[in-house]
Structure formats: structure tokens, C-alpha cells
Amino acid sequence: MNLLGNIIWLIFGGFMVALEYLVASIILMVTIIGIPFGLQTLKLASLAFWPFGRETVASPRADGCLSLFMNILWLLVGGIWIALSHVFWGLILCITIIGIPFGKQHFKLASIALTPFGREIRYKR
């Protein structure tokens, strides 16, 4: 079921979302200061490319003040707008019964887009 959901996701917009994250990541990594943020957008791109069957969890080794500071900086610079766009598309997709699984994936992307530092993406067991 996850394979079918991921294929439908890619066809109906997931590929474009992942491509946007990938391009943003490349642009961010051009500067040395943007490399940590580029790595986080790569994390978002991988989840946007194949979201079904994966989950985000807090990383046990990232409980320091650096990840907190980077999350605050991320939130102020643009993370809030990324998360709000995913919430918007999630709400739009949840209007129909068929769109609910895809809306839930946008909500998952919104949660990691809000605070990506200190989070990991794992396959569900």
C-alpha cells in the first residue's frame, strides 16, 4: 500500500515539492553559512519524495542548545512559511475522502518543516 501511495504522491505533486526542496538545498549550500540549512532541506526533500511508510522522530543525540538555536533561526527565516504552506495544502486535500492520506503527508511535512534540526526520518516498522 505504501508503494502505491508513494507513486500516486509523486504523480500528483510530490515530485515537484521534492524538486523544490532539492533546488533550495543546492542554493543554500552555495554559501558556507547555508550548509546546515541545506542539509535540513535535503532531509525535507527525501521525505517529500517518498513520504508513505516513513515517520519523523526526535533524535536522541540532538538535545543541545545548538539545535534549539538553529530551529529558532530556521523558524524566523522561513520555516514558518514552509510549514504553513504544507498545512494549507493538507487542509485542501483533506476536503475529500480520497485526499485524506495525502493531506496527512503534508501535515507530516509541516511538522518537520517547522523544526527540522534534531529530527530524524525513519521507516515505520
DSSP file (Angstrom, degrees, kcal/mol; ACC not computed):
  #  RESIDUE AA STRUCTURE BP1 BP2  ACC     N-H-->O    O-->H-N    N-H-->O    O-->H-N    TCO  KAPPA ALPHA  PHI   PSI    X-CA   Y-CA   Z-CA
    1    1 A M     >        0   0    0      0, 0.0     4,-2.5     0, 0.0     5,-0.2   0.000 360.0 360.0 360.0 -36.6    0.0    0.0    0.0
    2    2 A N  H  >  +     0   0    0      1,-0.2     4,-2.5     2,-0.2    50,-0.2   0.893 360.0  52.4 -64.0 -37.9    2.9    2.3    0.8
    3    3 A L  H  > S+     0   0    0      2,-0.2     4,-2.2     1,-0.2    -1,-0.2   0.931 111.0  46.2 -63.2 -45.4    4.3    1.8   -2.7
    4    4 A L  H  > S+     0   0    0      1,-0.2     4,-2.5     2,-0.2     5,-0.2   0.915 112.9  50.2 -63.5 -42.9    1.0    2.7   -4.4
    5    5 A G  H  X S+     0   0    0     -4,-2.5     4,-2.4     1,-0.2    -2,-0.2   0.895 111.3  48.9 -61.6 -40.9    0.6    5.7   -2.1
    6    6 A N  H  X S+     0   0    0     -4,-2.5     4,-2.4     2,-0.2    -1,-0.2   0.878 110.7  50.0 -68.1 -37.4    4.1    7.0   -2.9
    7    7 A I  H  X S+     0   0    0     -4,-2.2     4,-2.1     2,-0.2    -2,-0.2   0.935 113.5  45.0 -66.7 -45.1    3.6    6.5   -6.7
    8    8 A I  H  X S+     0   0    0     -4,-2.5     4,-2.3     1,-0.2     6,-0.2   0.905 112.1  54.0 -63.5 -39.9    0.3    8.4   -6.6
    9    9 A W  H  <>S+     0   0    0     -4,-2.4     5,-3.0    -5,-0.2     6,-0.4   0.920 109.3  47.9 -58.1 -45.9    2.0   11.1   -4.4
   10   10 A L  I ><>S+     0   0    0     -4,-2.4     5,-1.2     4,-0.3     3,-0.9   0.900 112.3  48.7 -64.2 -41.1    4.8   11.5   -6.9
   11   11 A I  I 3<5S+     0   0    0     -4,-2.1     2,-0.2     1,-0.2    -1,-0.2   0.902 111.7  48.7 -66.8 -41.1    2.5   11.8   -9.9
   12   12 A F  I 3<5S-     0   0    0     -4,-2.3    -1,-0.2    -5,-0.2    -2,-0.1  -0.189 137.1 -58.1-101.1  42.7    0.2   14.4   -8.2
   13   13 A G  I <>5S+     0   0    0     -3,-0.9     4,-1.9    -2,-0.2    -3,-0.2   0.170 105.7 104.2 117.4 -18.3    2.7   16.9   -7.0
   14   14 A G  I  ><S+     0   0    0     -5,-3.0     4,-2.5     1,-0.2    -4,-0.3   0.860  83.2  55.1 -64.9 -34.5    5.0   15.2   -4.6
   15   15 A F  H  ><S+     0   0    0     -5,-1.2     4,-2.4    -6,-0.4    -1,-0.2   0.901 108.1  48.8 -64.2 -40.1    7.8   15.2   -7.2
   16   16 A M  H  > S+     0   0    0     -6,-0.3     4,-2.4     2,-0.2    -2,-0.2   0.891 110.8  50.1 -67.9 -38.9    7.5   18.9   -7.6
   17   17 A V  H  X S+     0   0    0     -4,-1.9     4,-2.2     2,-0.2    -2,-0.2   0.934 112.9  46.5 -63.8 -45.6    7.6   19.5   -3.9
   18   18 A A  H  X S+     0   0    0     -4,-2.5     4,-2.2    30,-0.3    -2,-0.2   0.888 111.7  51.6 -63.8 -39.0   10.7   17.3   -3.6
   19   19 A L  H  X S+     0   0    0     -4,-2.4     4,-2.6     2,-0.2    -1,-0.2   0.894 108.2  51.5 -65.0 -40.0   12.3   19.1   -6.5
   20   20 A E  H  X S+     0   0    0     -4,-2.4     4,-2.4     1,-0.2    -2,-0.2   0.915 111.1  47.6 -62.8 -42.7   11.7   22.5   -4.9
   21   21 A Y  H  X S+     0   0    0     -4,-2.2     4,-2.1     2,-0.2    -2,-0.2   0.887 111.6  51.3 -64.4 -38.0   13.3   21.3   -1.7
   22   22 A L  H  X S+     0   0    0     -4,-2.2     4,-2.0     2,-0.2    -2,-0.2   0.917 111.1  46.3 -66.2 -43.5   16.3   19.9   -3.7
   23   23 A V  H  X S+     0   0    0     -4,-2.6     4,-2.3     2,-0.2    -2,-0.2   0.907 112.7  50.7 -65.0 -41.8   16.8   23.2   -5.6
   24   24 A A  H  X S+     0   0    0     -4,-2.4     4,-2.4     1,-0.2    -1,-0.2   0.884 109.1  52.4 -62.8 -37.4   16.5   25.2   -2.4
   25   25 A S  H  X S+     0   0    0     -4,-2.1     4,-1.9     2,-0.2    -1,-0.2   0.906 109.0  48.5 -65.4 -41.5   19.1   22.9   -0.8
   26   26 A I  H  < S+     0   0    0     -4,-2.0     4,-0.4     2,-0.2    -2,-0.2   0.912 112.4  49.0 -64.8 -41.7   21.6   23.4   -3.6
   27   27 A I  H >< S+     0   0    0     -4,-2.3     3,-1.0     1,-0.2     4,-0.4   0.906 111.7  49.3 -64.4 -41.1   21.1   27.2   -3.4
   28   28 A L  H >< S+     0   0    0     -4,-2.4     3,-0.8     1,-0.2     6,-0.3   0.844 106.0  56.9 -67.1 -32.7   21.6   27.1    0.4
   29   29 A M  T 3< S+     0   0    0     -4,-1.9    -1,-0.2     1,-0.2    -2,-0.2   0.502  83.9  83.2 -80.5  -1.8   24.8   25.1    0.1
   30   30 A V  T <  S+     0   0    0     -3,-1.0     2,-0.3    -4,-0.4    -1,-0.2   0.885  92.1  52.1 -66.1 -36.8   26.5   27.6   -2.1
   31   31 A T  S <  S-     0   0    0     -3,-0.8     4,-0.4    -4,-0.4     3,-0.1  -0.689  85.1-129.6 -98.0 154.7   27.5   29.6    0.9
   32   32 A I  S >  S+     0   0    0     -2,-0.3     3,-1.0     1,-0.2    -1,-0.1   0.871 108.8  55.1 -68.8 -36.7   29.3   28.1    3.9
   33   33 A I  T 3  S+     0   0    0      1,-0.2     4,-0.3     2,-0.1    -1,-0.2   0.829 105.8  52.9 -66.2 -31.5   26.7   29.6    6.3
   34   34 A G  T 3> S+     0   0    0     -6,-0.3     4,-2.5     1,-0.2    -1,-0.2   0.503  80.8  93.9 -84.4  -4.3   23.9   28.0    4.5
   35   35 A I  H <> S+     0   0    0     -3,-1.0     4,-2.2    -4,-0.4    -1,-0.2   0.907  84.1  49.3 -60.3 -45.3   25.2   24.4    4.6
   36   36 A P  H  > S+     0   0    0      0, 0.0     4,-1.3     0, 0.0    -1,-0.2   0.895 114.9  45.7 -61.4 -36.0   23.4   23.3    7.8
   37   37 A F  H  > S+     0   0    0     -4,-0.3     4,-2.0     2,-0.2    -2,-0.2   0.853 109.9  54.6 -73.0 -34.5   20.1   24.7    6.4
   38   38 A G  H  X S+     0   0    0     -4,-2.5     4,-1.6     1,-0.2    -1,-0.2   0.867 105.5  53.1 -64.7 -36.7   20.8   23.0    3.1
   39   39 A L  H  X S+     0   0    0     -4,-2.2     4,-1.6     1,-0.2    -1,-0.2   0.869 108.3  50.6 -65.9 -35.6   21.2   19.7    4.8
   40   40 A Q  H  X S+     0   0    0     -4,-1.3     4,-2.0     2,-0.2    -2,-0.2   0.877 108.4  50.8 -70.5 -36.6   17.9   20.1    6.5
   41   41 A T  H  X S+     0   0    0     -4,-2.0     4,-2.3     2,-0.2    -1,-0.2   0.818 106.5  55.7 -70.9 -27.5   16.2   20.9    3.2
   42   42 A L  H  X S+     0   0    0     -4,-1.6     4,-2.3     2,-0.2    -1,-0.2   0.888 106.2  51.3 -65.5 -37.9   17.7   17.7    1.8
   43   43 A K  H  X S+     0   0    0     -4,-1.6     4,-1.8     1,-0.2    -2,-0.2   0.914 111.1  47.5 -62.4 -42.7   16.1   15.9    4.7
   44   44 A L  H  X S+     0   0    0     -4,-2.0     4,-2.6     1,-0.2    -2,-0.2   0.875 109.9  53.5 -65.1 -37.7   12.8   17.5    3.7
   45   45 A A  H  X S+     0   0    0     -4,-2.3     4,-1.8     2,-0.2    -2,-0.2   0.903 107.4  50.3 -65.2 -40.7   13.3   16.6    0.1
   46   46 A S  H  X S+     0   0    0     -4,-2.3     4,-1.4     1,-0.2    -1,-0.2   0.898 114.0  44.6 -66.3 -38.3   13.9   13.0    0.9
   47   47 A L  H  < S+     0   0    0     -4,-1.8    -2,-0.2     1,-0.2    -1,-0.2   0.875 113.1  51.0 -71.7 -36.3   10.7   12.9    3.0
   48   48 A A  H  < S+     0   0    0     -4,-2.6   -30,-0.3     1,-0.2    -2,-0.2   0.784 109.2  52.6 -70.3 -25.9    8.8   14.8    0.3
   49   49 A F  H  < S+     0   0    0     -4,-1.8    -1,-0.2     1,-0.2    -2,-0.2   0.868 130.1  11.1 -76.6 -36.6   10.0   12.3   -2.4
   50   50 A W  S  < S+     0   0    0     -4,-1.4    -1,-0.2    -5,-0.1    -2,-0.1  -0.581  74.4 152.8-142.8  72.9    8.9    9.1   -0.5
   51   51 A P    >   +     0   0    0      0, 0.0     3,-1.5     0, 0.0     2,-0.2   0.798  43.7  90.9 -82.8 -29.2    6.6   10.0    2.4
   52   52 A F  T 3  S+     0   0    0      1,-0.3     3,-0.1   -50,-0.2   -46,-0.1  -0.477  95.1  19.0 -72.9 134.3    4.4    6.9    2.9
   53   53 A G  T 3  S+     0   0    0      1,-0.3    71,-2.6    -2,-0.2     2,-0.3   0.547 107.7  97.8  86.4   8.5    5.8    4.4    5.2
   54   54 A R  E <   -A  123   0A   0     -3,-1.5    -1,-0.3    69,-0.3     2,-0.3  -0.914  49.0-170.9-127.5 155.3    8.2    6.8    6.9
   55   55 A E  E     -A  122   0A   0     67,-3.1    67,-2.9    -2,-0.3     2,-0.4  -0.940  20.7-123.5-140.4 161.0    8.0    8.8   10.1
   56   56 A T  E     +A  121   0A   0     -2,-0.3     2,-0.3    65,-0.2    65,-0.2  -0.913  30.7 176.2-109.2 135.6    9.8   11.6   11.8
   57   57 A V  E     -A  120   0A   0     63,-2.4    63,-3.2    -2,-0.4     2,-0.3  -0.938  37.4 -96.4-133.9 156.2   11.2   11.2   15.3
   58   58 A A  E     -A  119   0A   0     -2,-0.3    61,-0.3    61,-0.2    60,-0.1  -0.551  42.6-120.1 -71.8 134.5   13.3   13.3   17.7
   59   59 A S    >   -     0   0    0     59,-2.9     3,-1.2    -2,-0.3    -1,-0.1  -0.600  11.4-144.5 -76.5 131.1   16.9   12.4   17.5
   60   60 A P  T 3  S+     0   0    0      0, 0.0     3,-0.3     0, 0.0    -1,-0.1   0.725  97.3  52.3 -70.2 -19.0   18.3   11.2   20.9
   61   61 A R  T 3  S+     0   0    0      1,-0.2     3,-0.1     2,-0.0     2,-0.1   0.369  95.6  70.4 -98.1   6.1   21.7   12.8   20.3
   62   62 A A    <   +     0   0    0     -3,-1.2    -1,-0.2    56,-0.2    -3,-0.1  -0.376  54.1 118.5-119.9  54.1   20.4   16.3   19.4
   63   63 A D        +     0   0    0     -3,-0.3    -1,-0.1    -2,-0.1     2,-0.1   0.105  48.9 112.9-102.8  21.9   19.2   17.6   22.7
   64   64 A G  S  > S-     0   0    0     -3,-0.1     4,-1.1     1,-0.1     3,-0.1  -0.275  81.3-106.8 -91.9 177.2   21.6   20.5   22.9
   65   65 A C  H  > S+     0   0    0      1,-0.2     4,-2.6     2,-0.2     5,-0.2   0.707 112.3  68.0 -75.6 -19.2   21.2   24.2   22.7
   66   66 A L  H  > S+     0   0    0      2,-0.2     4,-2.7     1,-0.2    -1,-0.2   0.932 101.5  45.3 -66.8 -44.2   22.7   24.3   19.2
   67   67 A S  H  > S+     0   0    0      2,-0.2     4,-2.2     1,-0.2    -1,-0.2   0.874 113.5  51.4 -67.0 -34.1   19.7   22.5   17.7
   68   68 A L  H  X S+     0   0    0     -4,-1.1     4,-2.1     2,-0.2    -2,-0.2   0.934 111.8  46.2 -64.4 -45.7   17.4   24.8   19.6
   69   69 A F  H  X S+     0   0    0     -4,-2.6     4,-2.5     1,-0.2    -2,-0.2   0.913 113.5  48.6 -62.7 -43.6   19.1   27.9   18.3
   70   70 A M  H  X S+     0   0    0     -4,-2.7     4,-2.8     1,-0.2    -1,-0.2   0.868 110.1  52.0 -67.4 -35.7   19.2   26.6   14.8
   71   71 A N  H  X S+     0   0    0     -4,-2.2     4,-2.6     2,-0.2    -1,-0.2   0.897 110.4  48.2 -65.8 -39.2   15.5   25.7   14.9
   72   72 A I  H  X S+     0   0    0     -4,-2.1     4,-2.2     2,-0.2    -2,-0.2   0.927 113.8  46.6 -65.3 -44.3   14.7   29.2   16.2
   73   73 A L  H  X S+     0   0    0     -4,-2.5     4,-2.2     2,-0.2    -2,-0.2   0.916 113.2  49.6 -63.0 -43.2   16.8   30.7   13.4
   74   74 A W  H  X>S+     0   0    0     -4,-2.8     5,-2.9     1,-0.2     4,-2.1   0.917 110.7  50.6 -59.8 -44.7   15.2   28.4   10.8
   75   75 A L  I  <>S+     0   0    0     -4,-2.6     5,-1.2     4,-0.2     6,-0.2   0.898 113.1  45.0 -62.4 -42.2   11.7   29.3   12.1
   76   76 A L  I  <5S+     0   0    0     -4,-2.2    -1,-0.2     1,-0.2    -2,-0.2   0.852 113.6  49.2 -71.7 -35.1   12.4   33.1   11.8
   77   77 A V  I  <5S-     0   0    0     -4,-2.2    -2,-0.2    -5,-0.2    -1,-0.2   0.853 138.4 -50.8 -78.7 -34.5   14.0   32.9    8.4
   78   78 A G  I  X5S+     0   0    0     -4,-2.1     4,-1.8    -5,-0.2     3,-0.4   0.444 102.5 104.9-179.6  -6.9   11.4   30.9    6.6
   79   79 A G  I  ><S+     0   0    0     -5,-2.9     4,-2.5     1,-0.2    -4,-0.2   0.836  83.0  57.6 -62.5 -33.5   10.4   27.6    8.3
   80   80 A I  H  ><S+     0   0    0     -5,-1.2     4,-2.3    -6,-0.3    -1,-0.2   0.888 107.2  47.9 -64.5 -38.2    7.1   29.1    9.4
   81   81 A W  H  > S+     0   0    0     -3,-0.4     4,-1.8    -6,-0.2    -1,-0.2   0.862 111.4  50.0 -72.6 -35.5    6.1   29.8    5.8
   82   82 A I  H  X S+     0   0    0     -4,-1.8     4,-1.8     2,-0.2    -2,-0.2   0.936 113.2  46.6 -65.0 -45.9    7.1   26.4    4.6
   83   83 A A  H  X S+     0   0    0     -4,-2.5     4,-2.3    30,-0.2    -2,-0.2   0.900 111.0  51.9 -64.4 -41.2    5.1   24.8    7.4
   84   84 A L  H  X S+     0   0    0     -4,-2.3     4,-2.4     1,-0.2    -1,-0.2   0.864 107.4  52.5 -65.0 -35.0    2.1   27.0    6.8
   85   85 A S  H  X S+     0   0    0     -4,-1.8     4,-2.3     2,-0.2    -1,-0.2   0.894 110.2  48.3 -67.9 -37.5    2.1   26.1    3.1
   86   86 A H  H  X S+     0   0    0     -4,-1.8     4,-2.3     2,-0.2    -2,-0.2   0.891 111.4  50.1 -67.9 -37.9    2.1   22.4    4.0
   87   87 A V  H  X S+     0   0    0     -4,-2.3     4,-2.5     2,-0.2    -2,-0.2   0.913 110.1  51.5 -64.5 -41.6   -0.8   22.9    6.4
   88   88 A F  H  X S+     0   0    0     -4,-2.4     4,-2.4     1,-0.2    -2,-0.2   0.951 113.2  43.0 -59.0 -50.7   -2.7   24.8    3.7
   89   89 A W  H  X S+     0   0    0     -4,-2.3     4,-2.5     1,-0.2    -1,-0.2   0.848 112.0  55.3 -67.9 -32.4   -2.3   22.0    1.2
   90   90 A G  H  X S+     0   0    0     -4,-2.3     4,-1.6     2,-0.2    -1,-0.2   0.910 109.6  46.1 -63.8 -41.9   -3.1   19.4    3.9
   91   91 A L  H  < S+     0   0    0     -4,-2.5     4,-0.3     2,-0.2    -2,-0.2   0.906 112.4  50.4 -66.5 -41.6   -6.4   21.1    4.7
   92   92 A I  H >< S+     0   0    0     -4,-2.4     3,-1.1     1,-0.2     4,-0.3   0.920 112.5  46.8 -61.7 -44.0   -7.2   21.4    1.0
   93   93 A L  H >< S+     0   0    0     -4,-2.5     3,-0.9     1,-0.2     6,-0.3   0.807 104.0  61.9 -70.4 -28.5   -6.5   17.8    0.4
   94   94 A C  T 3< S+     0   0    0     -4,-1.6    -1,-0.2     1,-0.2    -2,-0.2   0.474  80.7  84.8 -77.8  -0.4   -8.5   16.7    3.4
   95   95 A I  T <  S+     0   0    0     -3,-1.1     2,-0.3    -4,-0.3    -1,-0.2   0.892  92.4  47.7 -65.7 -38.3  -11.7   18.1    2.0
   96   96 A T  S <> S-     0   0    0     -3,-0.9     4,-0.5    -4,-0.3     3,-0.1  -0.708  84.8-126.8-102.3 156.2  -12.2   14.9    0.0
   97   97 A I  T >4 S+     0   0    0     -2,-0.3     3,-0.8     1,-0.2    -1,-0.1   0.875 110.6  54.2 -66.9 -37.6  -12.0   11.4    1.4
   98   98 A I  T 34 S+     0   0    0      1,-0.2     4,-0.3     2,-0.1    -1,-0.2   0.838 107.4  51.4 -66.1 -32.5   -9.6   10.3   -1.3
   99   99 A G  T 3> S+     0   0    0     -6,-0.3     4,-2.5     1,-0.2     3,-0.3   0.552  83.1  91.6 -83.5  -7.6   -7.2   13.2   -0.4
  100  100 A I  H <X S+     0   0    0     -3,-0.8     4,-2.4    -4,-0.5    -1,-0.2   0.901  84.8  49.7 -59.3 -45.5   -7.0   12.5    3.3
  101  101 A P  H  > S+     0   0    0      0, 0.0     4,-1.2     0, 0.0    -1,-0.2   0.879 114.4  46.3 -61.8 -33.7   -3.9   10.2    3.2
  102  102 A F  H  > S+     0   0    0     -4,-0.3     4,-1.6    -3,-0.3    -2,-0.2   0.844 110.1  53.1 -76.2 -33.8   -2.1   12.9    1.1
  103  103 A G  H  X S+     0   0    0     -4,-2.5     4,-2.0     1,-0.2    -1,-0.2   0.885 105.7  54.7 -64.2 -38.8   -3.2   15.6    3.4
  104  104 A K  H  X S+     0   0    0     -4,-2.4     4,-1.8     1,-0.2    -1,-0.2   0.848 105.1  53.5 -63.7 -33.3   -1.8   13.6    6.3
  105  105 A Q  H  X S+     0   0    0     -4,-1.2     4,-2.3     2,-0.2    -1,-0.2   0.874 106.8  51.5 -69.0 -35.9    1.5   13.5    4.5
  106  106 A H  H  X S+     0   0    0     -4,-1.6     4,-2.2     2,-0.2    -2,-0.2   0.877 108.2  51.9 -66.9 -35.9    1.5   17.3    4.1
  107  107 A F  H  X S+     0   0    0     -4,-2.0     4,-1.9     2,-0.2    -2,-0.2   0.881 109.0  50.7 -66.3 -36.0    0.9   17.6    7.9
  108  108 A K  H  X S+     0   0    0     -4,-1.8     4,-1.6     2,-0.2    -2,-0.2   0.915 111.0  48.2 -64.9 -42.8    3.9   15.3    8.5
  109  109 A L  H  X S+     0   0    0     -4,-2.3     4,-2.1     1,-0.2    -2,-0.2   0.861 109.0  54.8 -64.7 -35.0    6.0   17.5    6.2
  110  110 A A  H  X S+     0   0    0     -4,-2.2     4,-1.4     2,-0.2    -1,-0.2   0.884 104.8  53.4 -66.1 -37.7    4.7   20.6    8.1
  111  111 A S  H  X S+     0   0    0     -4,-1.9     4,-1.1     1,-0.2    -1,-0.2   0.900 115.1  39.0 -66.4 -39.3    5.8   19.2   11.4
  112  112 A I  H  < S+     0   0    0     -4,-1.6    -1,-0.2     1,-0.2    -2,-0.2   0.781 111.8  58.0 -81.5 -25.2    9.4   18.6   10.2
  113  113 A A  H  < S+     0   0    0     -4,-2.1   -30,-0.2    -5,-0.2    -2,-0.2   0.760 103.4  55.5 -72.1 -23.3    9.4   21.8    8.2
  114  114 A L  H  < S+     0   0    0     -4,-1.4    -2,-0.2     1,-0.2    -1,-0.2   0.933 130.7   5.1 -74.2 -46.6    8.7   23.7   11.4
  115  115 A T  S  < S+     0   0    0     -4,-1.1    -1,-0.2    -5,-0.1    -2,-0.1  -0.699  70.3 160.5-138.9  84.1   11.6   22.4   13.4
  116  116 A P    >   +     0   0    0      0, 0.0     3,-1.4     0, 0.0     2,-0.3   0.769  48.5  93.2 -80.3 -25.4   13.9   20.2   11.3
  117  117 A F  T 3  S+     0   0    0      1,-0.3     3,-0.1   -50,-0.2   -46,-0.1  -0.511  94.0  19.0 -72.5 132.4   17.1   20.3   13.5
  118  118 A G  T 3  S+     0   0    0      1,-0.3   -59,-2.9    -2,-0.3     2,-0.4   0.627 101.9 112.5  85.0  14.5   17.2   17.4   15.9
  119  119 A R  E <   -A   58   0A   0     -3,-1.4     2,-0.3   -61,-0.3    -1,-0.3  -0.915  47.4-160.3-119.6 147.2   14.7   15.3   13.9
  120  120 A E  E     -A   57   0A   0    -63,-3.2   -63,-2.4    -2,-0.4     2,-0.5  -0.888  14.3-133.9-121.9 155.4   15.3   12.0   12.0
  121  121 A I  E     +A   56   0A   0     -2,-0.3     2,-0.3   -65,-0.2   -65,-0.2  -0.952  32.0 174.1-110.0 125.0   13.4   10.3    9.3
  122  122 A R  E     -A   55   0A   0    -67,-2.9   -67,-3.1    -2,-0.5     2,-0.3  -0.897  35.0-107.1-128.4 156.8   12.8    6.5    9.8
  123  123 A Y  E     -A   54   0A   0     -2,-0.3   -69,-0.3   -69,-0.2     2,-0.1  -0.651  42.3-113.0 -78.2 139.8   10.9    3.8    8.1
  124  124 A K              0   0    0    -71,-2.6    -1,-0.1    -2,-0.3     0, 0.0  -0.443 360.0 360.0 -70.9 145.7    7.9    2.6   10.0
  125  125 A R              0   0    0     -2,-0.1    -1,-0.1    -3,-0.0   -71,-0.0   0.418 360.0 360.0-103.4 360.0    8.1   -0.9   11.4
